[in-house]
Amino acid sequence: MLKEDNVRDIINYLLIIGIFIMAFLVIKPIIFAIVYGMLFAYILYPLYKFTFKRIKSENFSALIVCLGIFIILAILFGVILGSMFNQIINIYFSAQKINFANILQSISPLSPEISKNLANSIQVSFSNLLTSYANSIGDIIFNLPNLLLQLVVVFLILFYSLRDGSQAFKYLRSLSPMKKDIRARFFQHFKDITNSVLIGQIVVGIIQGIVAGIGYFIFGVPNALLMTMVTMIIGVIPIIGPWLVWIPIDIYLFSIDRTGAGLGLFIYGLFLINWVDTIIRPMIVSRRTQINPAIVLIGMIGGIYVFGILGLIIGPLILAYVILIVELYRKKSYGDDIIFKKIKDYNPFR
């Protein structure tokens, strides 16, 4: 028989669990907007502190930073999306004039009949690719109200995270059941890991832009320097990658009958520009956190499955935090000191 107090405790626990489940359901539709707002706040916090030292007002300092980043992003995305939409329309109509049969015949000794059939298949696939690419931009415009609502959430979280972030962080620290010294180490490594992943995102974006720019110059892309800068900016932004720039450029080269340059840039982008993200990102994050590159790569791949493109950042973070907690528990159990440090006889991360 359950005692009355036990029944009351079970009911209380069930109510608490139910409330947390409902709270999760409430924030689930905007969870990525919340994550983005917190990431932007973390990145922009030094700028907020710099502004606060001069204005001496938390509200105005946070508001100035939010307005500044909003204006920059609005101009950037307005120019890029507008020009890309026009470019896609022009490329779509220009691409209809591409004679894939002649291209295949010039680069491969196939019979005219085989070249014609293969060219028709490529033409259909090419048109479908352009159509889906244009539709994706159209979907962005169609879902503009939802995107604007998500954007409002991002900037609300950004504002309050900048203004109240330090108090919230102190509150989270106070909830930790760890001892004071362990807690200090945990939050320090938590900060180091987060910095490493975010810095890795920025560095990889810049490197990808540079690698793409070299390809633009090699294959004679018009306005190569400008396209390099755009690729760098797009590459740094989480979720968006440099493919959003170099693939339309590649299609444009085909549409103006520069077949050799188009094929060259396609191969270059596929094996070099994309290679940077696959190889360099795990190396950068691994070097700064002393976590095995395989763990970072697994976090990236698994993160994409669970969180989408944003998982490239969240996945490695989660695995790194798990490893950190395990190492803290190991230290507590065995009294050693190997929290993300190289030791002579044993290192679980190398």
N, C-alpha and C positions, 0 to 999 in steps of 0.2 A: 504493500500500500504506500502510495506517495503521500507524504505529509503535505499539509496545507502550504507551508512555506516553500517546499520544493515545487509544488504546482505553480505558485505565484512567481517563483524564479524562472521557471520554464516559459510561462506566459510573457514575462518581461523580456526574456531573451528573444523570443519569437517576434515580439513587437519591435524590438530594436533592429533585428535582422530585416524585418519587413520594411521598416522606415529607411534603412540603408539601401535596400533593393529599389524602393520607389525613388529615392534620391538619385540613384544611378540611372534609372529610366528617364528621369527628368533631364539630366545633363548629357545623356547618351547622344542625342541628335547634334549637340554642339561640342562634343568632347574634343574634336580636333581643333576647333576654334579656340577652346580654352588652352589646349597645349601650345598652340601657336602664340597666343597672347603671353603665356608664361615664358616661352623661349625668347620672344622678342624683348620681354622685360629683363630677362637675365642678360641678354646681349647688350641692351641699351642702359643697363643700370649704372655703369661708370659715367655715361653721358648725363644721366639724371643727377648723379652726385655732383658732377662738375657744374651743372646749371644751378643746383640747390645752393652751392657755396656762394653764388653771386646774387641770387634772387631772395634767398632765405624764406621761401614759401614752398611747402611740399606740393600743394595743389597746382600752383602756377608752374612749378618746375616740371611736374609730370605732364601737365597740359601742353607745355611748349614742346617737350620731347615727342608726345603723341602727334601733335599737329605737324611737326617737322617731318616725322617718318611718314605720316599720311600724305603730305604734299609730294614727297619724293616718290613714294610708291604709286600715287595716282598719276603723276606725270610719266613715270617709267612704263607702267602697264598701259596707260592710254596710248602712248606713242607706239609701243611694241605691238600691242594687240591690233591697233588700227592699221599699222603698216603691214602686219602679217596677214590680216584678213584681205586687204587689197592685193597683196602678193599672191595669196592662195587663189583668188579669183583669176588673176592674170595668168598664173601658172596653169590653172585648170584648162583654160581655153588654149593656151599655147601648147600644152602637152598633147592636145588632140592632133596636132600637126606633126608630132614626132613619128618618124618612120622606123619602127623597131626592126622591121625586116631587113632594111639596109644596114642598120647598126649591127645586127647579128651576123649578117653576111660578111661585113667588113672585119669582124673580130674573130669569126669562127668559120671553118671550111665546111659548113653544112649545106645540104642541097636546098635550092630555093623553096621547095615545097615544105620541108621541115622548118626552115627559117620563117616562112609565112605563118604556119600553124603556131609555132612557138611565139612569134611576135604578136599574134592575135591574143594569145593567153596572157602575155606580158602587158599588152595594151589594156585588157580588161582589168587585170590586177592593179595596174598603175592608176587607172581611172577610179577604181574602187578605193584605193589608198587615198587619193586626193579628195574624193567625196567624203570619206570617213573623217579625214583631217579637217575639212571645211565644216562638217557636221559637228565635230567636237568644239570648234570655235563658236558655231551657231548655238550649241547647247549651253555654252557659257553665257551667251547673251540671253537665251531663253530662260535660264535659271538665275538671271540677274537679281530678282528680288530675294531669293534664298541666299545668294552670295553676299548681297548687301547686309542681310541680317547677320550672317556669319561674321562679316567684317566688323559690324557694330560690336559683336561679342568679343572679337579679337582686341579691339581698341579699348573696350571697357575693362577687360582683364589686364591689358597692358597698363592702363592708367592706374588701376588700384594696386597692381603688383608693384609698380614703380613707387607709388606713394606709401603703401603699407607692407611692402615685401619684407623689410628687415624685421618688423614686428611679427609677421607671420612666420618667418624663419625661426625666430626666437621661441615662438609658441610651439612649433614642431619639435624643436630641440628639447623643450621642457616635457614633451609627451614621451620621449624615448626612455625605455626601461633600462638602458645601459648605464654603467657607471660613468662618472664624469670624464675620466681620461679616455675610456673606450669611445664614449660619445663624441668627444672632441676629435679623435682620430677618424671616426666614421664620417662625420660631416665634412672634415677636411678632404678626405679621399672622395667623398661624394662630389664635392666642388671640383676637385682635380679631374675626375672622370668626365663630368659634364663639360668642363672647359675643353678637355681633349677632344670630345666628339664634335662640339661646335666649331672649334678651331679646325678640326679635320674637314668639316663641311666647307669652311671658307677657303682653306688651302687647296682642297681638291677642285673647287669651283674655279679658282684662279689658274691652277695648273691646266685644267681642261680648256679654259679659255685660251691660254698660251699655245697649247698643243693644237687646238682648232685653228688658231690664227696662223700658225706655221703652215697648216694645210691650205688655208685660204690663199696665202701668198704663193705657195707652190703651184696651186692649180688656177691661179689668176682670177680669183673671185673679185668682182667689183666691190669697191669700198671695203677692202679687206680689214683695214685697221678699225673702222667703225664696227664691222661685224665681229671682230675679235673682242672689243669692249662689251658689246651686247652679250656675246657668249659667256664672258666672264661673269657679268652681272646675273644672268639667268642661271648659270651654274652654281653660284653661291646660294641662291634661294632654295630652301628645302622644298621637296616635291617636284620642282621644275628642274629639268636637266638641259644640257647643251644641245641635245637632239632636237629641241624645239626650234633651234636656230639653224644648225647645219643640215638637217634633212630638207627643209624648204629651199635652202641655198643649192643643195645638190639637185633637187628637182628643177630649179631654175636653170642650172647649167645644161641639163638635158633639153629643156624647152627651147633654148636658144642654139641648139645644134652643136653644143660643145660636149660631144659624147665622151671623148677621152678624159676630159677634166671631170665630168660627172661620175664616170666609173672610178676614176682615181680617188675622188673625194669620198665616194661611197665606201670603198675599201678602207681608206684612211680613217674615216670616222668609225667604221665598224670595229676595226682592230686596234686603233690607237687612241682615239678620243674616249671610246667606251672603256678601253683597257685601264685608263687612268683611274676611273671610279672603282673598278673591280679590284685592282692591285694596290694602288697608292693609298686609298682611304684606309684599308685595314692596317697597312704599314704605319701610317701616321698615328692612328689611334693606338695601335699596339706599342709603338715606341714611347708615346707619352704616358700611357697607363701601365706599361709592362705586362700587358695581357697578350696571350698568344694570338697571332693574326687569324688563325683558324676560328677562334672563338668570336672575334669581331666579324669575320665573314659569315659565320653561321647566324650571328645576331642580325646582320643585314638581310640575309636571305629569308630567315624566319620572320623577321619584322615586316618585310614586304607582304608576306602571306597574311599576316594578322592585321596590320595597320595600313596596308597600302604603301605608297611611295614614302610616306612619312616614317615608315618602319626602318628606313635606312639610318635614321637617327635614333629612334626610340628602341629598336631591337638591340643594338650594341650596348645602349645605356642600361637596359634591363638586365642583360646577362652580366655586365660589369658590376652592377649593384648586387646581384645574387652572389657572385664570386667574392665580393667584398664582405658580405654578411657571413659567408662560410669561413673566410679567413679570420674574421673577427671572432667567430665562435671557436675556431681552432686555436687562436691565440689564448682565448680565455680558458680553454680546456687543457692546453699543454704548456702554457706559460712562455711560448716563444715569441718572436718578434719578426714575423715574415710577411707583414701586411704590405703586399705589392713591392717587396724589396728583394733584390738578388742576394742569395746566400750561397755559401760555398758548396754544401752537399746536396741541398734540395731546393728546387724551385718549381712549383706546380704550373707556372705559366710559361715555361720555356722548354 
